[in-house]
Structures are given as structure tokens and as C-alpha cells.
Amino acid sequence: MVTVRTDQTPRTDRTAPGEETARTARGEGTAPAGGGAAPSPPAGNSADHAIVIRGLTKRFRGGQVAVDRLDLAVPRGSVFGFLGPNGSGKTTTIRMLLGLVAPTAGDWELLGTPMPGGIGAVLPRVGALVEGPAFYPYLSGEANLRRYDAADPAADPRTAASRIGLALERVGLTAAARKRYRAYSLGMRQRLAIAAALLGPRELLILDEPTNGLDPQGTREVRSLVAEVASGGTTVFVSSHLLAEIEQMCTHVGVMRAGRLVAEGPVAELRAGEEARVRVETPDPAAAAAVLAGLGLTEVRTGAAEAGAALGALPPERVTAALVAGGVAVRGLAVHRPSLEDVFVGLTGEGFDVDG
Ligand SMILES: Nc1ncnc2c1ncn2[C@@H]1O[C@H](COP(=O)(O)OP(=O)(O)OP(=O)(O)O)[C@@H](O)[C@H]1O
């Protein structure tokens, strides 16, 4: 279910997940731009969702509204990309979820437990990376984890050594375990922070901008780590202001803008909504367009020296063969598959990575 939100009005109606109507910018359920009846947000339920947020709001002293009536449901087992430009309210939301900052209004559940009352019981099952834990520069990565684990009242000291060893192995730091933290690269530091979040078996992992400051190799490593953690059944909630960096690892995404959720849905559905297009460079656009239409392709368009169409499920090689068979001179043929960023621009009518 893809939801696009365009209103700025409070919502009180809520629908169970099974009752929701798919709403996209192109679909029949689209909320009119400029405000009007908006789609109701997913309420979510504890059994199916690792995180359920209702009306969460944070107004800082001085009047700044960082998060504005946020409704969100994160399915269990998903890798949920919590996306939005700098300053759109992601970190504030995560800090509220973890009880690090008190909301002005709203309520939320983690792993089926109402917060903040249940925070003591739930936090041991939740691993979190928020603004990186403070590690001692003169201690090794391993020694830092020992200190970190010892400070956790829920952690069993008898199993500390094996849990630390496992966490270091999971993030690929076994070989560098005895190296001092200050000699770690940024990527290694980020991995150690994730290891700290993985010191116990976690049902939910919350990562705030885990790829921040990482080079492409470090980003790839975080991505594979997230995939590995998720493959064990852990729900991962990961924030980023760079859609392109995390879209490959997410099963679901939600996009924040200025404290509001503007679009959300399963990645597969979002992608399914935007079709790949085939573009033929040719001196005879009309003939090429006729061949494309003859193949049953839709949205056929012509330009000065090109013709294009929505590709649908047709393999591109069928297009090539039909053009050749039709005697069309082809100078070039390209298939454009939209990125998730293209999809969001299509859904929200706005660019993605803008200042909040
Ligand atoms: N303690 C605070 N006091 C006042 N305003 C704050 C405070 N913390 C955050 N804000 C403001 O709230 C808004 C949302 O900030 P937040 O850090 O949640 O955004 P973000 O989406 O996580 O951004 P980034 O990607 O840069 O981390 C911003 O305008 C920010 O300046």
C-alpha cells in the first residue's frame, strides 16, 4: 500500500491495514494537492508491526515543530527506510521512540508495548545507533564493547565475551578488534557503533544515518550488514537523507518533509507504480512509434529523432527484434528504469534531497 500525503490538516480517522486503499499520486485515492480530504494513515497493530506511531509531535522550546502529528507503522521483519532531507525530523522522531526526548503529543508502541511506560522492558530487545555511542579513543574496539556491555544492566556478564566476539564478527571487525579506537577509520567506527547495537539478540534495530560520512565502500558494508541482520528476522528501521544510498536495502520506505510524513509504502509497490520506458533513437520516429504501438506498448511518444513507450513486462530484445523486422533505422535504444527517487518525485511532485 502506497500512501502519499499532501495535506497539512490533523487527521483523526484511522484504518486498519487490511482496510486501506492504495493511494498514489496517479491513483483514484489521491488526496487533492493543496489540502482537502487526505488519506487516512495506517494505524498498524502490535502483532504485525514492530513500531506503531500515532500523532507523534515534538515542539521544541522556542516553538520549532520538529515532528508534526506523525503516524507511522513499521511492519515486523521489514527494513524500513526512514527518509527525508536534513532537518525534516528523522532524528527527533528516533530520539522520541527511544525515550531520549519527550514528545509534546502522541503515542507509540515498540514491539507491541506502549511507550514510554514499557521502555525498561523493551529496550533490551532493541538495538540502536543514534549519534554514535561515545567510545574511548585509547581503548581497542573490543575493550570499548566490553565497557559498553558492562554498563548495560540488562546484559548478562557471563555471556559478554561470546556476545562481543559475535558482534565484532558480524560487523567484520574481528581482525581489528584489538586495534585502538582512535586508529579506526570512519567506516570502522560506524561498524563498531553498530556492533554495540548488536550486543544482544535484537528484535528491532534502529539506525540513525548509519551511512553518514562513509565512503562508498563503507556504505556498501553497512548495507550488507543490514541485509544480514534483517535475514535473521530482525526488523530494521534506518534513517537517511540520501535515498539512493539506502534504497537497495529497504523493503519499505517513509519520506519525511518538514516534520510530516509525505509518502510511504513497500518499495516493490512504489517501484511497480513507475514503469520502465524504452527510448529509440531513430531518423524515423513515426515508423518506430508504429512498431512500438504494434507491440502493444502504451504511452507511445515521439520526439524530433526519437520514439518512446512504457515498456511494461515486454523484454527489450523483443522491441529490438520488432524494430529490425519493421525496417526501422535504429541509432540507439535505451531502457530507463526509474530509481526510487524518480518514483518519489513522481508521487510527491517534489525533488527529494532539498533543505528542510
Ligand atoms: N534540541 C532542539 N532544539 C530546537 N530545535 C531542534 C532541536 N533538535 C532539532 N531541532 C530542529 O528540529 C528540526 C528537525 O531536526 P532533526 O534533527 O530531527 O532532523 P533530521 O531529519 O534528523 O535531520 P538530519 O538529517 O540533518 O539529521 C530541525 O529544524 C532542527 O533544527
The ligand as an ORCA input file, in Angstrom:
! r2SCAN-3c Opt
* xyz 0 1
  N      17.052     20.448     20.666
  C      16.487     21.152     19.691
  N      16.005     22.389     19.912
  C      15.423     23.107     18.925
  N      15.255     22.663     17.658
  C      15.720     21.452     17.383
  C      16.359     20.617     18.350
  N      16.699     19.441     17.775
  C      16.308     19.524     16.475
  N      15.724     20.731     16.247
  C      15.156     21.180     14.963
  O      14.146     20.275     14.580
  C      14.152     20.073     13.182
  C      14.304     18.582     12.894
  O      15.616     18.175     13.267
  P      16.080     16.659     13.176
  O      17.478     16.605     13.694
  O      15.068     15.790     13.812
  O      16.060     16.413     11.603
  P      16.722     15.249     10.755
  O      15.733     14.919      9.703
  O      17.197     14.173     11.630
  O      17.964     15.979     10.096
  P      19.424     15.408      9.759
  O      19.275     14.538      8.547
  O      20.194     16.660      9.486
  O      19.919     14.674     10.977
  C      15.288     20.920     12.625
  O      14.735     22.124     12.159
  C      16.163     21.148     13.826
  O      16.849     22.383     13.723
*
